[in-house]
Amino acid sequence: MTSKSSLTCEMLLTSASTRIDSDSSRLDAELLLSHVTGLSRTRFRAWPEHEVTDVQAAAFEALVQDREAGRPVAHLLGRQEFWSLPLKVSACTLIPRPDTECLVEAALDLPLPKQACVLDLGTGTGAIALALASERPDWRITACDAVAEAVALARDNSNSLGLTVTVVQSSWFADLETGRFDLIVSNPPYIPENDHHLKEGDVRFEPASALVSGRDGLKDLQLIVDQAPGWLVEGGWLLVEHGFDQAQAVTELFRSRGFAGVETRQDYGKQDRMTLGQWYSDAPVNAPVSNRGGVDAQ
Ligand SMILES: C[S@@+](CC[C@H](N)C(=O)[O-])C[C@H]1O[C@@H](n2cnc3c(N)ncnc32)[C@H](O)[C@@H]1O
């Protein structure tokens, strides 16, 4: 039998919020306390004087210390919500980001057939593929990742959520079964190897395999744009996420490969975040570029 600690939820939350060095310190503390007590965040507001047990106080203290050391909340909880889906996460891949939901929205807006064949390259937790599967149960979705643990994690999430996605291990297109897709979507690694952001915040705890792509951050995007036409149906779409300052370079990759109707779109923070284009095998190279709220058309 555990005894009350005489520490209230509000006392713990106030103290932890001052110790955690994050823009969302109060939210982080509430999520951690919710995890150890099983109480909802709303309950902390309605019942701030609720006393936690000794065991809960000790478990919370351990989590706060880990968070003080910088470990991401998602790693401490072992899960992250994406597109309202509770996804298991681990240190083998990226923690899904809210801005990637814009990529999901863009994919859902495309004029695709009812039973579209869709490929998610570099699926990680399965975030994009599973969000699409939750909205379009008739789509036939394949997802791949080069990292075996990520493949297992995406399969685990797919099974737990009861969503049908075929997850395979492949380095981009190299080990995929031959086929053609109506849509290829990808959030690949796109951070330059010497970028100072790699030493800040949550990314310190995420693997380079999910983040870094050569000297300019474009190595993987270049390969994907280059090889995608061999895997797209006539009029098929390629939709990729990229860095806020990479729109022009990625647009140029799409154009010089011969994609049509190339567009850059923005994320929730109004940053250029994704580029898409359509593949026609007879398209002239350097087809005209359109742009909706992104970089200037050239
Ligand atoms: C930026 S993370 C994106 C994860 C997930 N799609 C998301 O949006 O949360 C990039 C993913 O690409 C995977 N990856 C890196 N190199 C790869 C390659 N050569 N082939 C396939 N996947 C790769 C990483 O393991 C990682 O899971």
The ligand as an SDF file (V2000), in Angstrom:
LIG
                    3D

 27 29  0  0  0  0  0  0  0  0999 V2000
   12.7950   12.5930  -41.1600 C   0  0  0  0  0  0  0  0  0  0  0  0
   12.5070   10.9070  -40.7370 S   0  0  0  0  0  0  0  0  0  0  0  0
   10.7630   10.8130  -41.1400 C   0  0  0  0  0  0  0  0  0  0  0  0
   10.0080    9.7390  -40.4380 C   0  0  0  0  0  0  0  0  0  0  0  0
    8.4900    9.7860  -40.7040 C   0  0  0  0  0  0  0  0  0  0  0  0
    8.1920    9.6820  -42.1110 N   0  0  0  0  0  0  0  0  0  0  0  0
    7.8990   11.0630  -40.1540 C   0  0  0  0  0  0  0  0  0  0  0  0
    7.5220   11.9430  -40.9340 O   0  0  0  0  0  0  0  0  0  0  0  0
    7.7940   11.1870  -38.9190 O   0  0  0  0  0  0  0  0  0  0  0  0
   13.3060   10.1020  -42.0810 C   0  0  0  0  0  0  0  0  0  0  0  0
   13.1650    8.5920  -42.1060 C   0  0  0  0  0  0  0  0  0  0  0  0
   13.8550    8.1360  -43.2680 O   0  0  0  0  0  0  0  0  0  0  0  0
   14.5440    6.9480  -42.9550 C   0  0  0  0  0  0  0  0  0  0  0  0
   15.6540    6.7810  -43.9080 N   0  0  0  0  0  0  0  0  0  0  0  0
   16.8870    7.3520  -43.8800 C   0  0  0  0  0  0  0  0  0  0  0  0
   17.6210    6.9300  -44.9360 N   0  0  0  0  0  0  0  0  0  0  0  0
   16.8230    6.0850  -45.6260 C   0  0  0  0  0  0  0  0  0  0  0  0
   17.0070    5.3280  -46.8160 C   0  0  0  0  0  0  0  0  0  0  0  0
   18.1770    5.3370  -47.4830 N   0  0  0  0  0  0  0  0  0  0  0  0
   15.9820    4.5800  -47.2730 N   0  0  0  0  0  0  0  0  0  0  0  0
   14.8010    4.5390  -46.5900 C   0  0  0  0  0  0  0  0  0  0  0  0
   14.5700    5.2280  -45.4490 N   0  0  0  0  0  0  0  0  0  0  0  0
   15.5730    5.9920  -44.9820 C   0  0  0  0  0  0  0  0  0  0  0  0
   14.9970    7.1310  -41.5290 C   0  0  0  0  0  0  0  0  0  0  0  0
   15.2830    5.8900  -40.9110 O   0  0  0  0  0  0  0  0  0  0  0  0
   13.7840    7.8690  -40.9330 C   0  0  0  0  0  0  0  0  0  0  0  0
   12.8610    6.9540  -40.3810 O   0  0  0  0  0  0  0  0  0  0  0  0
  1  2  1  0
  2  3  1  0
  2 10  1  0
  3  4  1  0
  4  5  1  0
  5  6  1  0
  5  7  1  0
  7  8  2  0
  7  9  1  0
 10 11  1  0
 11 12  1  0
 11 26  1  0
 12 13  1  0
 13 14  1  0
 13 24  1  0
 14 15  1  0
 14 23  1  0
 15 16  2  0
 16 17  1  0
 17 18  1  0
 17 23  2  0
 18 19  1  0
 18 20  2  0
 20 21  1  0
 21 22  2  0
 22 23  1  0
 24 25  1  0
 24 26  1  0
 26 27  1  0
M  CHG  2   2   1   9  -1
M  END
$$$$
